Amino acid sequence: MTIQRAAHVVRFFVILHGRLHGCYTGRTMQKFVALFLTVLILLPSMVFAGTDTETDAERRSRLQAELQQVERQILQQRVLVDGKRAERQSLERDLDIIDGEIRQAQLGIEARAVAITQLSDQIGDKEEVISILNERLVKQRASLAELIRQTQSVDDYSLVEVMLSNKSFSEFFTDVESFRTVKDSLNNSLSALTEIKQDTQMQKSSLEQKQLDEAQMKRAQEIEKSNIEAQEAAKERILTTTKGQEEAYQKLLESQQKTAAQLKAQLFQLLGGGGAIPFPTAVELAQVAESLTGTPAALILAILEQESSYGSNIGSCTMGSVSAGRDVMHPTRDKPPFLAIAAAIGFDPATQQVSCPLRRSDGTRIGWGGAMGPSQFIPSTWAIYGGFKKDASGNYAYIQSQDAIRTLLRKSSPGNPFSNQDAFLATGLLLRDNGANGNYSSDRLAALRYYAGWGGASNPQNAFYGDGVMKRKTRLVGEIRTLTGR
């Protein structure tokens, strides 16, 4: 309790005493006085009980220090795991890698827990600011309404009526000055109203992004927990099967290698409603993309495979769908290029399926949907590679010479985000632009940029994504070699 709140308590009792005095006597007043004295005795402890609690600034500083400490531990653990990967494959090495990856995942969960707490605090701050701005907006609108009434009242009098009145010249000019003051106040009020609306919109956009970040972090938590459970189960199977014997472990590895026949019969899952395609077909598509972009086919497949397993927001939405009272697709960032893409390719934008927005566990919506096809590019990102540019008026137009997908594939039609080959190529182009070149560290960084953008790629909390992609890539390299014989 603050000193200000304590003063309110005392004031309440004083007012109450004044109202009771003369109305009640005897035991009732005695009880009131006893209660009042008790409050006065306890008041000092009530006032100062919270003085040792953490301030907002101290809390932010503590959380940031905790986050930095855990992130340092994640980086140290990653160095240890990478060192183990460089050793010759053996039972001891692989068990150490599993243990290291489990510890790394646990640290990632700790780091994201702190980061989620930070985001929750920031979300609370934003919501409070928006509430204050909304209150200001209501008051400003009321003030504006009053000024409009005053202006109308002045406008109701014509100049002739004022001149024919009995007012002196000084009174006349005073009225003119009052009229000018009201007009100026009206303009200032309109300006303030516009500023409040812009500030509120900016705060809401920031809030929405933080809510999206929080939802994605919580999703990452769920994935990491599942990964830990899977790794612990794998370790248990290895120990049970091999009983710690190296020879038995090497035989286990051999038995787990898929044959060419098995791989030919295997399906590769795609995002965006594309379903599954034969694994050999997926490899061919990825190899075509590799030949045109330089991005390794195994990395393209690893990204699409991991995105498919993580794709919690894939659904059967359309551009016109409404979720939680808002359009599924971002109205200014993605709708205009989506309409341009639809016009160029020739599909119906009203019925074409796109991704749905993310949702929290309680069903509330976070962010926007609208991602398209197997590569799940949002329209504004596809526009970069598909040749859609803004003209001087801000409208999107298709420029064939800037359609990288059409040019590279030597197509007679525009690049299509819902075509498997076009989507594979777009993924390869984006990974190439993110720095993928076949080198382990470069490919891992490119995958992280694909997931978290260039700004989030260096964040240790996102390391799990890059590590997951590279594990898939290593496996896929072997599977492609088995399948193709080279």
Secondary structure as UniProt FT lines:
FT   HELIX           3..20
FT   TURN            22..23
FT   HELIX           27..48
FT   TURN            49..52
FT   HELIX           56..85
FT   HELIX           91..155
FT   HELIX           159..164
FT   HELIX           169..242
FT   TURN            243..244
FT   HELIX           246..256
FT   HELIX           260..265
FT   STRAND          267..270
FT   TURN            271..274
FT   STRAND          275..278
FT   HELIX           279..293
FT   HELIX           297..310
FT   TURN            312..313
FT   TURN            319..320
FT   STRAND          322..323
FT   TURN            324..325
FT   STRAND          326..327
FT   TURN            331..334
FT   HELIX           335..345
FT   TURN            349..351
FT   STRAND          358..359
FT   TURN            361..362
FT   STRAND          365..366
FT   TURN            373..376
FT   HELIX           379..386
FT   STRAND          388..390
FT   TURN            392..393
FT   STRAND          396..398
FT   HELIX           400..402
FT   HELIX           404..409
FT   TURN            417..418
FT   HELIX           420..433
FT   TURN            434..435
FT   HELIX           440..456
FT   TURN            457..458
FT   HELIX           460..462
FT   HELIX           463..484
//
